[in-house]
Amino acid sequence: MVLAQLGGSISRALQQMSNATVIDEKVLKECLNEITRALVQADVQFKLVCDMQTNIKKIVNLEDLAAGHNKRKIIQQAVFNELCKMLDAGKPSFTPKKGKPSVVMFVGLQGSGKTTTCTKYAYYHQKKGWKPALVCADTFRAGAFDQLKQNATKAKIPFYGSYMESDPVKIAVDGVERFKKENCDLIIVDTSGRHKQEAALFEEMRQVSEATKPDLVIFVMDSSIGQAAFDQAQAFKQSVAVGAVIVTKMDGHAKGGGALSAVAATKSPVIFIGTGEHMDEFEVFDVKPFVSRLLGMGDWSGFMDKIHEVVPMDQQPELLQKLSEGNFTLRIMYEQFQIILKMGPISQVFSMLPGFSAELMPKGREKENQAKIKHYMTMMDSMTNEELDSSNPKIMNESRIMRIARGSGRQVREVMDMFEGYKRLAKIRSKMKGLKFPKKGDMSALSRNMNAQQIGGMGGLQSLMKQMGSAKDMMGMFGGGN
Ligand SMILES: Nc1nc2c(ncn2[C@@H]2O[C@H](COP(=O)(O)OP(=O)(O)OP(=O)(O)O)[C@@H](O)[C@H]2O)c(=O)[nH]1
């Protein structure tokens, strides 16, 4: 994934600087040049990158920093802040409220991923307890309704469209009315994809917008257009009241950094990014957590959100208790695998943990990793209660391993592999013993807690993970980290 490479290059530049015995002008310059190269390679506008470099140099005045100052931390913080500034549109978008009907209209160029993104957006909200519905007002592209219908059926989301009606305005109005009556709280209208030059289709888009009075218009844009994103976003904004942007195909394009920074320059907030063709390859875009993950600094609030999304409320205290106990059995590992599989792409989940980088888990390995977890779970299904509930690795003798392999139809080597992985995770967990996890939204509790643990907040946890070599270890378990 290109973004992971960008994050990896910036983190490495910062790491190399940290490794230097003395941080002087030369070391800082080398570090900033390295970061500049990485950003330019990701197609970020050269002027933006130069401005960023100048700003950092202004903030980090090495001569003025007294000896006691932690120069490394100050530089890291400046890089973090400047990256945030570059990607921040400066104003939030309208946010629909659960339980209150909102109409959201999707617009974008042909093939930008609009139809796919409508379903991803609906599915994302459905998982959070909303009642979304999809309306296909794309009468231009043959097959658009079938595509939406197929996606919606797969995700069990109600949909509306017509093979007969050729007027998109009528379909949109009928669909919105119908779903309002059915008490849907998020009515999503997909419109025809269009080109910048196609005046007639732009007019149609204006009419659909006028007739349905959307609370939010989302412009969907393919990241491969890079810096051209600026012109495109502007063109759409001039025709309809674009309130937010979703950038798609961030998984495969070297120009992703350019697209994100160019959209921010139009002052249109990016609210989600698409990171693959599948329904759950869709991530909230929130500048600070995004940059934090990009730099391998984690995103605890995103991680906790995911947990709150997939674990029923009544089981949450129990899970958090287990996470903080450090007494890690194979049964706990099994339960946590169940959660991980529900949380979405493994690389996405792990990139939310400090010390992990999406780079450690190549995207191509996603399917392979999911299959590996499932195989591990099949092997654990062949274990006895005694084996599952023991935290003593010594009970797993040769005859037990042979029995588990036979029972699950897997190789002995795979059982041993799974067991090695378990031991690695158990080691990590024992070091995290006593760490209390915050309630949803209560990040201050986490930092208070971490300070109490004397591991020095977020950065401290990151270095703790590094000390343990856990990122590579854990990724290694799933076949990443090479
Ligand atoms: N890799 C990747 N592919 C994506 C992503 N989002 C959409 N796609 C793919 O992009 C292609 C076009 O997506 P559609 O949803 O049909 O695009 P559209 O904008 O609705 O197309 P029109 O209706 O012609 O305007 C499909 O093959 C999608 O699977 C993404 O985030 N990553």
The ligand as an SDF file (V2000), in Angstrom:
LIG
                    3D

 32 34  0  0  0  0  0  0  0  0999 V2000
   -8.9250   -0.9240   -5.3750 N   0  0  0  0  0  0  0  0  0  0  0  0
  -10.0550   -0.2330   -5.1640 C   0  0  0  0  0  0  0  0  0  0  0  0
  -11.0450   -0.3180   -6.0540 N   0  0  0  0  0  0  0  0  0  0  0  0
  -12.1730    0.3800   -5.8180 C   0  0  0  0  0  0  0  0  0  0  0  0
  -12.3400    1.1900   -4.6630 C   0  0  0  0  0  0  0  0  0  0  0  0
  -13.5650    1.7560   -4.7310 N   0  0  0  0  0  0  0  0  0  0  0  0
  -14.1420    1.3160   -5.8810 C   0  0  0  0  0  0  0  0  0  0  0  0
  -13.3040    0.4870   -6.5470 N   0  0  0  0  0  0  0  0  0  0  0  0
  -13.5040   -0.1810   -7.8540 C   0  0  0  0  0  0  0  0  0  0  0  0
  -13.6040    0.8120   -8.8650 O   0  0  0  0  0  0  0  0  0  0  0  0
  -14.4220    0.3580   -9.9210 C   0  0  0  0  0  0  0  0  0  0  0  0
  -15.4880    1.4170  -10.2640 C   0  0  0  0  0  0  0  0  0  0  0  0
  -16.3730    1.5080   -9.1620 O   0  0  0  0  0  0  0  0  0  0  0  0
  -17.9100    1.9020   -9.2960 P   0  0  0  0  0  0  0  0  0  0  0  0
  -18.4530    1.9160   -7.9280 O   0  0  0  0  0  0  0  0  0  0  0  0
  -18.5940    1.0670  -10.3130 O   0  0  0  0  0  0  0  0  0  0  0  0
  -17.7570    3.3670   -9.8840 O   0  0  0  0  0  0  0  0  0  0  0  0
  -18.8510    4.4650  -10.1990 P   0  0  0  0  0  0  0  0  0  0  0  0
  -18.2030    5.7460   -9.8760 O   0  0  0  0  0  0  0  0  0  0  0  0
  -20.1310    4.1690   -9.5410 O   0  0  0  0  0  0  0  0  0  0  0  0
  -19.0130    4.3320  -11.7420 O   0  0  0  0  0  0  0  0  0  0  0  0
  -20.0860    5.1210  -12.6730 P   0  0  0  0  0  0  0  0  0  0  0  0
  -21.4330    4.6820  -12.2090 O   0  0  0  0  0  0  0  0  0  0  0  0
  -19.7310    4.7000  -14.0370 O   0  0  0  0  0  0  0  0  0  0  0  0
  -19.8570    6.5400  -12.4180 O   0  0  0  0  0  0  0  0  0  0  0  0
  -15.0200   -0.9640   -9.4590 C   0  0  0  0  0  0  0  0  0  0  0  0
  -14.2850   -2.0090  -10.0390 O   0  0  0  0  0  0  0  0  0  0  0  0
  -14.8010   -0.9490   -7.9420 C   0  0  0  0  0  0  0  0  0  0  0  0
  -14.6660   -2.2440   -7.4020 O   0  0  0  0  0  0  0  0  0  0  0  0
  -11.2430    1.2650   -3.7240 C   0  0  0  0  0  0  0  0  0  0  0  0
  -11.2670    1.9620   -2.6880 O   0  0  0  0  0  0  0  0  0  0  0  0
  -10.1310    0.5320   -4.0250 N   0  0  0  0  0  0  0  0  0  0  0  0
  1  2  1  0
  2  3  2  0
  2 32  1  0
  3  4  1  0
  4  5  2  0
  4  8  1  0
  5  6  1  0
  5 30  1  0
  6  7  2  0
  7  8  1  0
  8  9  1  0
  9 10  1  0
  9 28  1  0
 10 11  1  0
 11 12  1  0
 11 26  1  0
 12 13  1  0
 13 14  1  0
 14 15  2  0
 14 16  1  0
 14 17  1  0
 17 18  1  0
 18 19  2  0
 18 20  1  0
 18 21  1  0
 21 22  1  0
 22 23  2  0
 22 24  1  0
 22 25  1  0
 26 27  1  0
 26 28  1  0
 28 29  1  0
 30 31  2  0
 30 32  1  0
M  END
$$$$
